[in-house]
Amino acid sequence: METYPLAEARDRLGQRKLEELQRLRDAADAAEAAAREAAPTGPSMTHDDFMARLEDEDLRAAVLKVGRVT
């Protein structure tokens, strides 16, 4: 049979672990919510499509800057 102080210490340790688990769960929930808010809202596209759009934008910027395609 356990003495009362030993049982009380075990309960406190268990409570600390539960509080730590809850704190970690809350942090994970907050991180997930932040990630969802930061998610892109536009249409999804493949990497190749994205790179092609970037190249088009660069080409257009160069044409505007120089006035012609070289």
PDB file of N, CA, C and O in Angstrom:
ATOM      1  N   MET A   1       0.830  -1.185   0.000  1.00  0.00           N
ATOM      2  CA  MET A   1       0.000   0.000   0.000  1.00  0.00           C
ATOM      3  C   MET A   1       0.873   1.247   0.000  1.00  0.00           C
ATOM      4  O   MET A   1       1.865   1.321   0.726  1.00  0.00           O
ATOM      5  N   GLU A   2       0.499   2.224  -0.816  1.00  0.00           N
ATOM      6  CA  GLU A   2       1.275   3.448  -0.932  1.00  0.00           C
ATOM      7  C   GLU A   2       0.935   4.414   0.180  1.00  0.00           C
ATOM      8  O   GLU A   2      -0.186   4.444   0.688  1.00  0.00           O
ATOM      9  N   THR A   3       1.922   5.198   0.545  1.00  0.00           N
ATOM     10  CA  THR A   3       1.659   6.253   1.515  1.00  0.00           C
ATOM     11  C   THR A   3       1.000   7.416   0.803  1.00  0.00           C
ATOM     12  O   THR A   3       1.126   7.544  -0.415  1.00  0.00           O
ATOM     13  N   TYR A   4       0.317   8.247   1.519  1.00  0.00           N
ATOM     14  CA  TYR A   4      -0.390   9.368   0.923  1.00  0.00           C
ATOM     15  C   TYR A   4       0.549  10.321   0.178  1.00  0.00           C
ATOM     16  O   TYR A   4       0.214  10.708  -0.941  1.00  0.00           O
ATOM     17  N   PRO A   5       1.706  10.728   0.725  1.00  0.00           N
ATOM     18  CA  PRO A   5       2.593  11.630  -0.017  1.00  0.00           C
ATOM     19  C   PRO A   5       3.059  11.036  -1.348  1.00  0.00           C
ATOM     20  O   PRO A   5       3.179  11.767  -2.331  1.00  0.00           O
ATOM     21  N   LEU A   6       3.322   9.741  -1.401  1.00  0.00           N
ATOM     22  CA  LEU A   6       3.742   9.111  -2.642  1.00  0.00           C
ATOM     23  C   LEU A   6       2.619   9.160  -3.680  1.00  0.00           C
ATOM     24  O   LEU A   6       2.859   9.476  -4.845  1.00  0.00           O
ATOM     25  N   ALA A   7       1.419   8.853  -3.260  1.00  0.00           N
ATOM     26  CA  ALA A   7       0.275   8.902  -4.177  1.00  0.00           C
ATOM     27  C   ALA A   7       0.027  10.330  -4.648  1.00  0.00           C
ATOM     28  O   ALA A   7      -0.288  10.563  -5.815  1.00  0.00           O
ATOM     29  N   GLU A   8       0.170  11.277  -3.737  1.00  0.00           N
ATOM     30  CA  GLU A   8      -0.040  12.686  -4.100  1.00  0.00           C
ATOM     31  C   GLU A   8       1.026  13.147  -5.098  1.00  0.00           C
ATOM     32  O   GLU A   8       0.717  13.856  -6.055  1.00  0.00           O
ATOM     33  N   ALA A   9       2.279  12.742  -4.873  1.00  0.00           N
ATOM     34  CA  ALA A   9       3.356  13.104  -5.790  1.00  0.00           C
ATOM     35  C   ALA A   9       3.109  12.494  -7.170  1.00  0.00           C
ATOM     36  O   ALA A   9       3.334  13.148  -8.189  1.00  0.00           O
ATOM     37  N   ARG A  10       2.655  11.262  -7.203  1.00  0.00           N
ATOM     38  CA  ARG A  10       2.355  10.616  -8.482  1.00  0.00           C
ATOM     39  C   ARG A  10       1.225  11.344  -9.199  1.00  0.00           C
ATOM     40  O   ARG A  10       1.281  11.539 -10.413  1.00  0.00           O
ATOM     41  N   ASP A  11       0.206  11.744  -8.458  1.00  0.00           N
ATOM     42  CA  ASP A  11      -0.904  12.482  -9.061  1.00  0.00           C
ATOM     43  C   ASP A  11      -0.432  13.814  -9.634  1.00  0.00           C
ATOM     44  O   ASP A  11      -0.843  14.204 -10.727  1.00  0.00           O
ATOM     45  N   ARG A  12       0.443  14.520  -8.886  1.00  0.00           N
ATOM     46  CA  ARG A  12       0.955  15.799  -9.376  1.00  0.00           C
ATOM     47  C   ARG A  12       1.789  15.606 -10.638  1.00  0.00           C
ATOM     48  O   ARG A  12       1.691  16.389 -11.582  1.00  0.00           O
ATOM     49  N   LEU A  13       2.609  14.556 -10.646  1.00  0.00           N
ATOM     50  CA  LEU A  13       3.410  14.268 -11.823  1.00  0.00           C
ATOM     51  C   LEU A  13       2.508  13.949 -13.015  1.00  0.00           C
ATOM     52  O   LEU A  13       2.749  14.421 -14.126  1.00  0.00           O
ATOM     53  N   GLY A  14       1.473  13.151 -12.781  1.00  0.00           N
ATOM     54  CA  GLY A  14       0.517  12.837 -13.842  1.00  0.00           C
ATOM     55  C   GLY A  14      -0.185  14.087 -14.338  1.00  0.00           C
ATOM     56  O   GLY A  14      -0.412  14.240 -15.539  1.00  0.00           O
ATOM     57  N   GLN A  15      -0.531  14.984 -13.420  1.00  0.00           N
ATOM     58  CA  GLN A  15      -1.185  16.231 -13.809  1.00  0.00           C
ATOM     59  C   GLN A  15      -0.246  17.087 -14.647  1.00  0.00           C
ATOM     60  O   GLN A  15      -0.686  17.702 -15.618  1.00  0.00           O
ATOM     61  N   ARG A  16       1.017  17.141 -14.301  1.00  0.00           N
ATOM     62  CA  ARG A  16       1.992  17.912 -15.079  1.00  0.00           C
ATOM     63  C   ARG A  16       2.120  17.347 -16.489  1.00  0.00           C
ATOM     64  O   ARG A  16       2.197  18.094 -17.464  1.00  0.00           O
ATOM     65  N   LYS A  17       2.142  16.029 -16.583  1.00  0.00           N
ATOM     66  CA  LYS A  17       2.239  15.418 -17.915  1.00  0.00           C
ATOM     67  C   LYS A  17       1.002  15.737 -18.739  1.00  0.00           C
ATOM     68  O   LYS A  17       1.099  16.032 -19.930  1.00  0.00           O
ATOM     69  N   LEU A  18      -0.158  15.676 -18.102  1.00  0.00           N
ATOM     70  CA  LEU A  18      -1.390  16.016 -18.820  1.00  0.00           C
ATOM     71  C   LEU A  18      -1.385  17.479 -19.266  1.00  0.00           C
ATOM     72  O   LEU A  18      -1.801  17.794 -20.381  1.00  0.00           O
ATOM     73  N   GLU A  19      -0.916  18.365 -18.397  1.00  0.00           N
ATOM     74  CA  GLU A  19      -0.843  19.780 -18.765  1.00  0.00           C
ATOM     75  C   GLU A  19       0.138  19.998 -19.909  1.00  0.00           C
ATOM     76  O   GLU A  19      -0.124  20.794 -20.811  1.00  0.00           O
ATOM     77  N   GLU A  20       1.271  19.291 -19.874  1.00  0.00           N
ATOM     78  CA  GLU A  20       2.253  19.412 -20.956  1.00  0.00           C
ATOM     79  C   GLU A  20       1.671  18.883 -22.264  1.00  0.00           C
ATOM     80  O   GLU A  20       1.856  19.496 -23.316  1.00  0.00           O
ATOM     81  N   LEU A  21       0.977  17.759 -22.209  1.00  0.00           N
ATOM     82  CA  LEU A  21       0.338  17.231 -23.417  1.00  0.00           C
ATOM     83  C   LEU A  21      -0.694  18.209 -23.971  1.00  0.00           C
ATOM     84  O   LEU A  21      -0.787  18.401 -25.183  1.00  0.00           O
ATOM     85  N   GLN A  22      -1.464  18.824 -23.080  1.00  0.00           N
ATOM     86  CA  GLN A  22      -2.466  19.795 -23.524  1.00  0.00           C
ATOM     87  C   GLN A  22      -1.792  21.020 -24.135  1.00  0.00           C
ATOM     88  O   GLN A  22      -2.270  21.553 -25.137  1.00  0.00           O
ATOM     89  N   ARG A  23      -0.689  21.469 -23.541  1.00  0.00           N
ATOM     90  CA  ARG A  23       0.040  22.617 -24.075  1.00  0.00           C
ATOM     91  C   ARG A  23       0.580  22.299 -25.475  1.00  0.00           C
ATOM     92  O   ARG A  23       0.495  23.125 -26.383  1.00  0.00           O
ATOM     93  N   LEU A  24       1.132  21.102 -25.635  1.00  0.00           N
ATOM     94  CA  LEU A  24       1.647  20.702 -26.944  1.00  0.00           C
ATOM     95  C   LEU A  24       0.524  20.584 -27.975  1.00  0.00           C
ATOM     96  O   LEU A  24       0.690  20.975 -29.130  1.00  0.00           O
ATOM     97  N   ARG A  25      -0.602  20.051 -27.555  1.00  0.00           N
ATOM     98  CA  ARG A  25      -1.753  19.932 -28.462  1.00  0.00           C
ATOM     99  C   ARG A  25      -2.251  21.317 -28.876  1.00  0.00           C
ATOM    100  O   ARG A  25      -2.581  21.543 -30.040  1.00  0.00           O
ATOM    101  N   ASP A  26      -2.301  22.240 -27.916  1.00  0.00           N
ATOM    102  CA  ASP A  26      -2.725  23.604 -28.244  1.00  0.00           C
ATOM    103  C   ASP A  26      -1.758  24.264 -29.224  1.00  0.00           C
ATOM    104  O   ASP A  26      -2.181  24.950 -30.154  1.00  0.00           O
ATOM    105  N   ALA A  27      -0.455  24.053 -29.009  1.00  0.00           N
ATOM    106  CA  ALA A  27       0.545  24.624 -29.917  1.00  0.00           C
ATOM    107  C   ALA A  27       0.406  24.028 -31.318  1.00  0.00           C
ATOM    108  O   ALA A  27       0.520  24.741 -32.315  1.00  0.00           O
ATOM    109  N   ALA A  28       0.164  22.739 -31.388  1.00  0.00           N
ATOM    110  CA  ALA A  28      -0.017  22.087 -32.688  1.00  0.00           C
ATOM    111  C   ALA A  28      -1.269  22.613 -33.390  1.00  0.00           C
ATOM    112  O   ALA A  28      -1.255  22.839 -34.600  1.00  0.00           O
ATOM    113  N   ASP A  29      -2.343  22.806 -32.636  1.00  0.00           N
ATOM    114  CA  ASP A  29      -3.567  23.351 -33.219  1.00  0.00           C
ATOM    115  C   ASP A  29      -3.336  24.769 -33.748  1.00  0.00           C
ATOM    116  O   ASP A  29      -3.814  25.119 -34.827  1.00  0.00           O
ATOM    117  N   ALA A  30      -2.603  25.582 -32.984  1.00  0.00           N
ATOM    118  CA  ALA A  30      -2.312  26.949 -33.419  1.00  0.00           C
ATOM    119  C   ALA A  30      -1.450  26.941 -34.674  1.00  0.00           C
ATOM    120  O   ALA A  30      -1.673  27.742 -35.582  1.00  0.00           O
ATOM    121  N   ALA A  31      -0.474  26.050 -34.734  1.00  0.00           N
ATOM    122  CA  ALA A  31       0.385  25.954 -35.918  1.00  0.00           C
ATOM    123  C   ALA A  31      -0.416  25.512 -37.135  1.00  0.00           C
ATOM    124  O   ALA A  31      -0.206  26.021 -38.236  1.00  0.00           O
ATOM    125  N   GLU A  32      -1.322  24.578 -36.944  1.00  0.00           N
ATOM    126  CA  GLU A  32      -2.152  24.121 -38.063  1.00  0.00           C
ATOM    127  C   GLU A  32      -3.050  25.247 -38.563  1.00  0.00           C
ATOM    128  O   GLU A  32      -3.213  25.427 -39.770  1.00  0.00           O
ATOM    129  N   ALA A  33      -3.632  26.002 -37.638  1.00  0.00           N
ATOM    130  CA  ALA A  33      -4.489  27.122 -38.037  1.00  0.00           C
ATOM    131  C   ALA A  33      -3.690  28.169 -38.806  1.00  0.00           C
ATOM    132  O   ALA A  33      -4.176  28.709 -39.800  1.00  0.00           O
ATOM    133  N   ALA A  34      -2.476  28.461 -38.360  1.00  0.00           N
ATOM    134  CA  ALA A  34      -1.631  29.430 -39.062  1.00  0.00           C
ATOM    135  C   ALA A  34      -1.278  28.918 -40.453  1.00  0.00           C
ATOM    136  O   ALA A  34      -1.266  29.690 -41.412  1.00  0.00           O
ATOM    137  N   ALA A  35      -0.993  27.632 -40.570  1.00  0.00           N
ATOM    138  CA  ALA A  35      -0.664  27.057 -41.871  1.00  0.00           C
ATOM    139  C   ALA A  35      -1.856  27.118 -42.819  1.00  0.00           C
ATOM    140  O   ALA A  35      -1.692  27.383 -44.010  1.00  0.00           O
ATOM    141  N   ARG A  36      -3.033  26.879 -42.302  1.00  0.00           N
ATOM    142  CA  ARG A  36      -4.233  26.946 -43.151  1.00  0.00           C
ATOM    143  C   ARG A  36      -4.477  28.369 -43.637  1.00  0.00           C
ATOM    144  O   ARG A  36      -4.880  28.578 -44.781  1.00  0.00           O
ATOM    145  N   GLU A  37      -4.232  29.355 -42.760  1.00  0.00           N
ATOM    146  CA  GLU A  37      -4.420  30.750 -43.157  1.00  0.00           C
ATOM    147  C   GLU A  37      -3.385  31.162 -44.200  1.00  0.00           C
ATOM    148  O   GLU A  37      -3.673  31.994 -45.061  1.00  0.00           O
ATOM    149  N   ALA A  38      -2.195  30.594 -44.132  1.00  0.00           N
ATOM    150  CA  ALA A  38      -1.127  30.947 -45.056  1.00  0.00           C
ATOM    151  C   ALA A  38      -1.194  30.173 -46.367  1.00  0.00           C
ATOM    152  O   ALA A  38      -0.425  30.448 -47.287  1.00  0.00           O
ATOM    153  N   ALA A  39      -2.092  29.223 -46.461  1.00  0.00           N
ATOM    154  CA  ALA A  39      -2.206  28.406 -47.670  1.00  0.00           C
ATOM    155  C   ALA A  39      -2.623  29.276 -48.849  1.00  0.00           C
ATOM    156  O   ALA A  39      -3.413  30.205 -48.682  1.00  0.00           O
ATOM    157  N   PRO A  40      -2.107  28.990 -50.025  1.00  0.00           N
ATOM    158  CA  PRO A  40      -2.480  29.780 -51.202  1.00  0.00           C
ATOM    159  C   PRO A  40      -3.968  29.656 -51.491  1.00  0.00           C
ATOM    160  O   PRO A  40      -4.571  28.598 -51.313  1.00  0.00           O
ATOM    161  N   THR A  41      -4.537  30.754 -51.937  1.00  0.00           N
ATOM    162  CA  THR A  41      -5.971  30.756 -52.210  1.00  0.00           C
ATOM    163  C   THR A  41      -6.274  30.654 -53.697  1.00  0.00           C
ATOM    164  O   THR A  41      -7.421  30.442 -54.090  1.00  0.00           O
ATOM    165  N   GLY A  42      -5.254  30.805 -54.515  1.00  0.00           N
ATOM    166  CA  GLY A  42      -5.461  30.739 -55.960  1.00  0.00           C
ATOM    167  C   GLY A  42      -5.517  29.303 -56.441  1.00  0.00           C
ATOM    168  O   GLY A  42      -5.419  28.362 -55.654  1.00  0.00           O
ATOM    169  N   PRO A  43      -5.677  29.152 -57.745  1.00  0.00           N
ATOM    170  CA  PRO A  43      -5.737  27.796 -58.295  1.00  0.00           C
ATOM    171  C   PRO A  43      -4.381  27.093 -58.152  1.00  0.00           C
ATOM    172  O   PRO A  43      -3.330  27.727 -58.240  1.00  0.00           O
ATOM    173  N   SER A  44      -4.422  25.810 -57.937  1.00  0.00           N
ATOM    174  CA  SER A  44      -3.168  25.065 -57.835  1.00  0.00           C
ATOM    175  C   SER A  44      -2.618  24.829 -59.236  1.00  0.00           C
ATOM    176  O   SER A  44      -3.367  24.768 -60.211  1.00  0.00           O
ATOM    177  N   MET A  45      -1.291  24.698 -59.318  1.00  0.00           N
ATOM    178  CA  MET A  45      -0.660  24.434 -60.612  1.00  0.00           C
ATOM    179  C   MET A  45       0.592  23.604 -60.380  1.00  0.00           C
ATOM    180  O   MET A  45       1.144  23.565 -59.280  1.00  0.00           O
ATOM    181  N   THR A  46       1.015  22.957 -61.423  1.00  0.00           N
ATOM    182  CA  THR A  46       2.211  22.138 -61.328  1.00  0.00           C
ATOM    183  C   THR A  46       3.442  23.041 -61.281  1.00  0.00           C
ATOM    184  O   THR A  46       3.367  24.229 -61.594  1.00  0.00           O
ATOM    185  N   HIS A  47       4.560  22.466 -60.888  1.00  0.00           N
ATOM    186  CA  HIS A  47       5.814  23.217 -60.854  1.00  0.00           C
ATOM    187  C   HIS A  47       6.179  23.711 -62.252  1.00  0.00           C
ATOM    188  O   HIS A  47       6.617  24.849 -62.421  1.00  0.00           O
ATOM    189  N   ASP A  48       5.998  22.853 -63.247  1.00  0.00           N
ATOM    190  CA  ASP A  48       6.324  23.240 -64.620  1.00  0.00           C
ATOM    191  C   ASP A  48       5.483  24.427 -65.089  1.00  0.00           C
ATOM    192  O   ASP A  48       5.998  25.344 -65.729  1.00  0.00           O
ATOM    193  N   ASP A  49       4.190  24.405 -64.771  1.00  0.00           N
ATOM    194  CA  ASP A  49       3.326  25.530 -65.139  1.00  0.00           C
ATOM    195  C   ASP A  49       3.759  26.809 -64.428  1.00  0.00           C
ATOM    196  O   ASP A  49       3.777  27.885 -65.026  1.00  0.00           O
ATOM    197  N   PHE A  50       4.102  26.685 -63.164  1.00  0.00           N
ATOM    198  CA  PHE A  50       4.545  27.840 -62.393  1.00  0.00           C
ATOM    199  C   PHE A  50       5.819  28.428 -62.988  1.00  0.00           C
ATOM    200  O   PHE A  50       5.935  29.644 -63.141  1.00  0.00           O
ATOM    201  N   MET A  51       6.774  27.563 -63.320  1.00  0.00           N
ATOM    202  CA  MET A  51       8.035  28.033 -63.895  1.00  0.00           C
ATOM    203  C   MET A  51       7.804  28.674 -65.266  1.00  0.00           C
ATOM    204  O   MET A  51       8.453  29.665 -65.602  1.00  0.00           O
ATOM    205  N   ALA A  52       6.893  28.121 -66.050  1.00  0.00           N
ATOM    206  CA  ALA A  52       6.582  28.709 -67.358  1.00  0.00           C
ATOM    207  C   ALA A  52       5.991  30.103 -67.185  1.00  0.00           C
ATOM    208  O   ALA A  52       6.329  31.009 -67.946  1.00  0.00           O
ATOM    209  N   ARG A  53       5.136  30.289 -66.220  1.00  0.00           N
ATOM    210  CA  ARG A  53       4.569  31.621 -65.969  1.00  0.00           C
ATOM    211  C   ARG A  53       5.652  32.607 -65.537  1.00  0.00           C
ATOM    212  O   ARG A  53       5.653  33.764 -65.958  1.00  0.00           O
ATOM    213  N   LEU A  54       6.570  32.140 -64.697  1.00  0.00           N
ATOM    214  CA  LEU A  54       7.667  33.013 -64.289  1.00  0.00           C
ATOM    215  C   LEU A  54       8.514  33.422 -65.491  1.00  0.00           C
ATOM    216  O   LEU A  54       8.902  34.584 -65.613  1.00  0.00           O
ATOM    217  N   GLU A  55       8.798  32.478 -66.368  1.00  0.00           N
ATOM    218  CA  GLU A  55       9.586  32.791 -67.570  1.00  0.00           C
ATOM    219  C   GLU A  55       8.849  33.788 -68.456  1.00  0.00           C
ATOM    220  O   GLU A  55       9.466  34.702 -69.003  1.00  0.00           O
ATOM    221  N   ASP A  56       7.528  33.620 -68.605  1.00  0.00           N
ATOM    222  CA  ASP A  56       6.735  34.568 -69.387  1.00  0.00           C
ATOM    223  C   ASP A  56       6.789  35.962 -68.781  1.00  0.00           C
ATOM    224  O   ASP A  56       6.936  36.953 -69.496  1.00  0.00           O
ATOM    225  N   GLU A  57       6.670  36.034 -67.459  1.00  0.00           N
ATOM    226  CA  GLU A  57       6.734  37.337 -66.793  1.00  0.00           C
ATOM    227  C   GLU A  57       8.098  37.983 -66.986  1.00  0.00           C
ATOM    228  O   GLU A  57       8.194  39.185 -67.234  1.00  0.00           O
ATOM    229  N   ASP A  58       9.154  37.182 -66.871  1.00  0.00           N
ATOM    230  CA  ASP A  58      10.503  37.714 -67.078  1.00  0.00           C
ATOM    231  C   ASP A  58      10.685  38.215 -68.505  1.00  0.00           C
ATOM    232  O   ASP A  58      11.275  39.273 -68.726  1.00  0.00           O
ATOM    233  N   LEU A  59      10.181  37.459 -69.467  1.00  0.00           N
ATOM    234  CA  LEU A  59      10.288  37.856 -70.869  1.00  0.00           C
ATOM    235  C   LEU A  59       9.530  39.151 -71.115  1.00  0.00           C
ATOM    236  O   LEU A  59      10.051  40.051 -71.775  1.00  0.00           O
ATOM    237  N   ARG A  60       8.331  39.262 -70.608  1.00  0.00           N
ATOM    238  CA  ARG A  60       7.544  40.485 -70.776  1.00  0.00           C
ATOM    239  C   ARG A  60       8.235  41.677 -70.135  1.00  0.00           C
ATOM    240  O   ARG A  60       8.250  42.768 -70.704  1.00  0.00           O
ATOM    241  N   ALA A  61       8.805  41.475 -68.954  1.00  0.00           N
ATOM    242  CA  ALA A  61       9.525  42.561 -68.284  1.00  0.00           C
ATOM    243  C   ALA A  61      10.733  42.991 -69.098  1.00  0.00           C
ATOM    244  O   ALA A  61      11.035  44.182 -69.184  1.00  0.00           O
ATOM    245  N   ALA A  62      11.426  42.028 -69.694  1.00  0.00           N
ATOM    246  CA  ALA A  62      12.591  42.344 -70.518  1.00  0.00           C
ATOM    247  C   ALA A  62      12.169  43.096 -71.771  1.00  0.00           C
ATOM    248  O   ALA A  62      12.853  44.027 -72.197  1.00  0.00           O
ATOM    249  N   VAL A  63      11.056  42.703 -72.360  1.00  0.00           N
ATOM    250  CA  VAL A  63      10.559  43.377 -73.575  1.00  0.00           C
ATOM    251  C   VAL A  63      10.183  44.811 -73.245  1.00  0.00           C
ATOM    252  O   VAL A  63      10.501  45.724 -74.007  1.00  0.00           O
ATOM    253  N   LEU A  64       9.529  45.018 -72.149  1.00  0.00           N
ATOM    254  CA  LEU A  64       9.163  46.369 -71.753  1.00  0.00           C
ATOM    255  C   LEU A  64      10.390  47.218 -71.460  1.00  0.00           C
ATOM    256  O   LEU A  64      10.414  48.407 -71.778  1.00  0.00           O
ATOM    257  N   LYS A  65      11.387  46.627 -70.868  1.00  0.00           N
ATOM    258  CA  LYS A  65      12.593  47.357 -70.502  1.00  0.00           C
ATOM    259  C   LYS A  65      13.423  47.725 -71.737  1.00  0.00           C
ATOM    260  O   LYS A  65      13.891  48.856 -71.870  1.00  0.00           O
ATOM    261  N   VAL A  66      13.593  46.772 -72.619  1.00  0.00           N
ATOM    262  CA  VAL A  66      14.437  46.978 -73.802  1.00  0.00           C
ATOM    263  C   VAL A  66      13.614  47.503 -74.971  1.00  0.00           C
ATOM    264  O   VAL A  66      14.117  48.251 -75.809  1.00  0.00           O
ATOM    265  N   GLY A  67      12.373  47.116 -75.018  1.00  0.00           N
ATOM    266  CA  GLY A  67      11.526  47.526 -76.137  1.00  0.00           C
ATOM    267  C   GLY A  67      11.466  46.522 -77.263  1.00  0.00           C
ATOM    268  O   GLY A  67      10.711  46.688 -78.221  1.00  0.00           O
ATOM    269  N   ARG A  68      12.264  45.484 -77.143  1.00  0.00           N
ATOM    270  CA  ARG A  68      12.249  44.430 -78.168  1.00  0.00           C
ATOM    271  C   ARG A  68      12.823  43.148 -77.568  1.00  0.00           C
ATOM    272  O   ARG A  68      13.501  43.182 -76.541  1.00  0.00           O
ATOM    273  N   VAL A  69      12.547  42.027 -78.212  1.00  0.00           N
ATOM    274  CA  VAL A  69      13.077  40.732 -77.785  1.00  0.00           C
ATOM    275  C   VAL A  69      14.436  40.561 -78.436  1.00  0.00           C
ATOM    276  O   VAL A  69      14.577  40.752 -79.643  1.00  0.00           O
ATOM    277  N   THR A  70      15.432  40.203 -77.649  1.00  0.00           N
ATOM    278  CA  THR A  70      16.778  39.997 -78.218  1.00  0.00           C
ATOM    279  C   THR A  70      17.103  38.539 -78.315  1.00  0.00           C
ATOM    280  O   THR A  70      18.188  38.177 -78.769  1.00  0.00           O
TER     281      THR A  70
END
